[in-house]
Amino acid sequence: MLTNYIKLKDIKPVLFGYIREAQFMLDPEVIPGEKVVHDVRVLMKKSRASIKLLKTQIDEESFNREYGTLRDVGRIMQSWRETSVHRKLIKNLKKKYPRLFTQLTDNEKLNLLLNKPEASSTPSTEMKESVENIISHLLKSGYRWRFRTMNDLDPHLLLKELEITYDAVASCYITARNYQKTPNMHEFRKRTKDFLYQLYFFRALNPKTVKTLEKKLDSISQDLGRYHDFAVLINTLGYRYSRTENRNALDELILIIKQEQDKCLSKVWPAAFRIFRPGQTLVNVLGFKVLTI
């Protein structure tokens, strides 16, 4: 039962913790593994979502600097993730459709993805510089947040920012549902992630309902992420359908990939409709009536 006063979770220690945890995962002398790359990228997404809640309560210069710094970290690591993800997707498809892949042995781009480069015990000069750059970004950002005074945040403004995020996701959902293009799906997923990570600070408003909603949003974002990974894979393969070219095996592979995308979306749309359908509101979704926060 709600009481007359509800205290939201403090943002500053959580945000600082995300940045510090990401920093400790990285070492310029060690090649970051797939799990490290994934975990650091997730921490950066959580950090950026947290910063968005503060948009109206910190100055514009600080907001742009801190948000941009953590966005740059994610961008540096993006290509590291994509290569490993594409290799996993292709290997899984090869296991399911071995006959098809025997007809694609001469496809250079597929072979490039399947053939994992020899493991090195030490990072390349370029990799080392990138990791050092990321650590520097995280150190500076963490230092600034550690010594920033944030004792007078207005919880109503935080809730307003959460509502803005919710409305943005709902708009992206309707756009993606009506125009199922890769950029629209990707934007829908990014905004869903923002909403998911921001909800963490509002669990106290209605713990059971918020946690249940978080699970649903996580499932939606996972399926949208898989859809996007397949879309980027098709683009990486450089595929363009042509009636004049005899590429039956490659055409079949792409159709199989698109079927996998369809499976992802078949799980996304019903759940997304219940949460973001027209006329739905944040208060209805969270199931609470705020008395005092």
GIVENMO-V410728 format. One record per residue. PHI is phi in degrees with one decimal (999 if undefined). PSI is psi in degrees with one decimal (none if undefined). D_FIRST is the distance of its C-alpha to the first C-alpha in Angstrom with 1 decimal. Layout:
# GIVENMO-V410728
phi->(PHI:PHI)
psi->(PSI:PSI)
d_first->(D_FIRST:D_FIRST)
This chain:
# GIVENMO-V410728
phi->(999:-74.2:-97.1:-73.7:-138.2:-127.2:-99.1:-76.8:-69.3:-64.0:-80.6:-56.3:-63.3:-68.5:-61.3:-61.4:-64.6:-58.7:-66.2:-65.4:-62.2:-62.3:-61.1:-70.3:-77.6:-107.3:-144.1:-57.9:-91.8:-126.5:-69.3:-65.9:-76.0:-59.0:-65.8:-63.2:-60.2:-61.8:-65.2:-65.1:-63.6:-64.1:-61.7:-68.5:-65.9:-63.9:-65.3:-66.2:-62.6:-64.6:-62.9:-60.7:-64.5:-95.4:-54.4:-89.5:-120.3:-130.4:-68.9:-60.4:-62.0:-65.5:-60.0:-64.3:-66.7:-69.0:-65.0:-64.5:-61.2:-75.1:-66.5:-62.8:-59.7:-62.2:-67.7:-60.8:-88.5:-59.0:-66.1:-63.5:-72.0:-58.9:-60.1:-68.6:-65.8:-62.1:-63.4:-64.9:-61.3:-64.8:-64.0:-66.0:-67.0:-64.7:-66.8:-78.7:-131.6:-61.5:-60.1:-61.6:-72.6:-67.6:-90.5:-119.0:-65.1:-97.8:-81.9:-62.6:-68.7:-65.8:-62.2:-64.1:-73.2:-74.2:-84.8:-69.4:-63.3:-58.9:-68.3:-112.0:-80.1:-130.3:-71.5:-68.2:-58.9:-64.5:-63.0:-60.8:-64.2:-64.6:-63.8:-61.5:-64.6:-63.3:-60.0:-61.5:-59.0:-68.3:-60.4:-66.7:-65.5:-60.5:-62.2:-64.6:-69.6:-59.4:-102.8:-86.8:-80.9:-141.4:-96.2:-120.6:-67.1:-88.8:-62.7:-69.0:-70.3:-63.6:-64.0:-63.7:-65.0:-63.3:-65.3:-62.3:-62.8:-57.6:-62.2:-65.7:-64.1:-59.6:-64.8:-65.0:-60.9:-64.1:-62.9:-66.0:-67.7:-83.6:-131.0:-79.6:-108.7:-54.7:-60.2:-67.5:-64.2:-65.3:-65.8:-59.3:-66.0:-61.4:-70.1:-62.5:-61.3:-55.4:-62.4:-58.8:-73.6:-74.4:-57.9:-52.3:-78.1:-114.4:-58.4:-62.6:-66.2:-167.7:-49.7:-64.2:-66.6:-64.9:-63.5:-63.1:-64.2:-59.9:-63.2:-65.5:-65.5:-65.0:-63.9:-60.8:-67.2:-65.5:-67.4:-65.9:-66.1:-66.2:-56.9:-66.9:-60.2:-66.0:-64.2:-67.3:-61.5:-59.7:-66.0:-63.5:-73.7:68.2:-77.5:-139.7:-68.4:-141.3:-69.1:-84.9:-100.3:-90.3:-130.9:-56.1:-65.8:-67.9:-58.2:-64.9:-60.2:-64.6:-64.4:-64.4:-61.6:-66.3:-64.6:-63.3:-63.9:-61.2:-62.8:-61.4:-68.8:-63.6:-90.8:-72.5:-62.4:-61.5:-67.2:-65.3:-61.2:-64.2:-92.0:-118.9:-61.5:-55.6:92.8:-73.9:-126.2:-60.3:-61.5:-65.1:-66.6:-84.1:67.6:-141.7:-124.2:-72.6:-95.3:-144.0:-129.5)
psi->(140.0:141.4:179.7:-13.3:129.4:126.9:124.2:158.7:136.0:132.4:-41.3:-53.2:-33.9:-46.9:-46.1:-37.4:-40.2:-48.2:-43.5:-41.0:-43.2:-41.2:-43.9:-17.4:-17.2:144.2:121.9:-21.7:-1.0:133.1:121.6:126.7:175.5:-42.3:-41.1:-45.7:-45.8:-48.7:-40.8:-41.3:-39.6:-43.2:-35.6:-38.0:-41.5:-39.6:-44.8:-39.0:-39.0:-43.1:-35.5:-31.8:-23.2:4.9:-40.3:1.0:4.7:160.3:154.3:-39.5:-44.5:-42.3:-48.6:-38.6:-49.7:-42.8:-44.1:-37.7:-46.8:-28.3:-39.2:-37.9:-47.0:-38.9:-37.7:-38.3:-7.6:-47.3:-30.3:-39.6:-45.5:-41.6:-47.2:-36.8:-44.7:-39.2:-41.7:-43.2:-46.4:-41.8:-39.0:-39.9:-36.6:-37.3:-36.9:-29.7:62.8:-38.1:-43.6:-41.1:-20.1:-20.7:-0.9:18.9:-19.6:7.9:109.9:-41.6:-36.7:-43.9:-37.0:-38.1:-37.1:-34.0:99.4:129.5:153.9:134.4:138.9:144.7:-17.6:147.8:151.6:165.9:-41.7:-44.0:-43.7:-43.2:-38.9:-44.8:-42.4:-39.0:-42.8:-46.7:-40.4:-44.4:-45.3:-39.7:-47.3:-43.4:-44.4:-40.6:-44.3:-41.7:-36.0:-39.3:13.1:131.6:124.9:53.9:-7.8:34.0:138.6:112.5:-28.3:-34.3:-34.9:-44.3:-35.8:-40.8:-37.0:-39.2:-38.7:-42.2:-45.7:-46.6:-36.7:-41.8:-44.0:-41.8:-42.2:-37.1:-48.3:-40.3:-47.5:-36.4:-37.1:-30.9:88.6:70.7:151.5:-46.0:-37.5:-40.6:-41.1:-42.1:-40.1:-43.6:-43.1:-44.3:-33.5:-41.6:-43.7:-49.4:-43.6:-48.9:-28.0:-32.0:-28.4:-36.4:-8.7:13.9:-33.6:-21.1:-34.7:77.2:-50.1:-46.9:-42.4:-43.3:-39.9:-42.1:-39.5:-41.2:-42.1:-43.0:-36.6:-40.9:-42.6:-46.6:-34.4:-44.4:-39.5:-34.9:-41.0:-41.1:-45.3:-39.3:-41.0:-38.5:-42.8:-35.6:-45.2:-42.0:-39.5:-35.2:-9.5:29.2:132.8:124.2:137.4:128.3:-25.9:-16.2:137.6:90.3:53.5:-43.1:-44.9:-40.6:-42.4:-41.6:-44.4:-39.5:-36.3:-42.7:-42.1:-31.9:-38.0:-38.8:-40.4:-38.4:-40.1:-48.7:-29.1:-24.2:-27.5:-48.9:-45.8:-43.6:-42.0:-37.1:-42.3:-30.9:-38.2:13.2:154.4:135.7:-16.6:147.5:161.2:-44.2:-40.7:-40.5:-40.6:-18.4:43.8:160.3:113.2:126.2:-63.0:130.3:none)
d_first->(0.0:3.8:6.5:9.9:11.4:11.0:14.2:15.8:18.1:21.6:24.0:27.3:27.2:25.9:28.6:31.2:30.3:30.9:34.3:35.3:34.5:36.5:39.4:39.6:39.9:43.1:46.6:49.7:51.8:49.7:49.3:45.6:44.7:42.8:39.5:39.9:40.7:37.7:35.3:36.7:36.4:32.7:32.1:34.0:32.0:28.7:30.4:31.6:28.3:26.8:29.8:29.2:25.9:28.1:30.8:30.4:30.0:33.0:36.6:38.0:40.6:38.2:35.9:38.9:40.3:37.3:36.3:39.9:40.5:37.8:38.8:42.4:41.3:39.9:43.0:45.3:43.7:43.3:46.8:46.4:43.5:45.1:48.2:46.5:44.1:47.1:49.0:46.2:45.9:49.7:50.1:47.4:49.2:52.6:51.4:50.3:53.4:56.3:59.0:57.9:57.9:61.5:62.4:60.8:62.4:64.3:61.3:61.4:57.8:56.4:58.6:57.5:53.8:54.6:56.9:54.7:56.7:57.9:55.5:56.4:55.7:55.4:54.0:56.4:57.2:55.2:52.1:52.4:52.6:49.6:47.5:48.8:48.0:44.4:44.0:45.5:43.0:40.1:41.6:42.1:38.7:36.9:39.0:38.2:34.4:34.7:36.4:34.5:32.5:29.0:27.2:26.7:25.0:23.3:19.8:20.3:23.5:22.0:19.6:22.7:24.6:22.1:22.5:26.2:26.1:24.2:26.8:29.6:28.5:28.4:31.8:33.2:31.9:33.7:36.8:36.9:36.3:39.2:41.5:41.1:43.0:42.4:41.7:39.0:37.4:37.5:36.0:33.1:32.5:32.7:30.2:27.8:28.1:27.4:24.1:23.2:24.0:22.4:19.0:18.9:18.4:15.2:13.3:10.8:9.7:8.4:10.2:11.0:12.1:14.0:15.7:16.8:18.2:19.9:21.7:22.9:24.1:25.9:27.6:28.7:30.1:31.9:33.6:34.5:35.8:38.0:39.3:40.2:41.9:44.1:44.9:46.1:48.0:49.9:50.7:51.8:54.2:55.7:55.5:56.9:57.8:61.5:63.5:66.7:65.7:65.8:62.6:61.3:59.6:57.8:56.8:55.4:53.4:51.8:51.0:49.4:47.3:46.3:45.3:42.9:41.5:41.0:39.1:36.7:36.2:35.8:32.5:31.4:31.9:29.6:26.6:27.4:27.8:24.3:22.9:25.6:27.3:28.7:26.4:23.2:21.1:19.0:16.0:16.5:17.0:13.9:11.7:9.9:11.0:11.9:12.0:13.7:14.6)
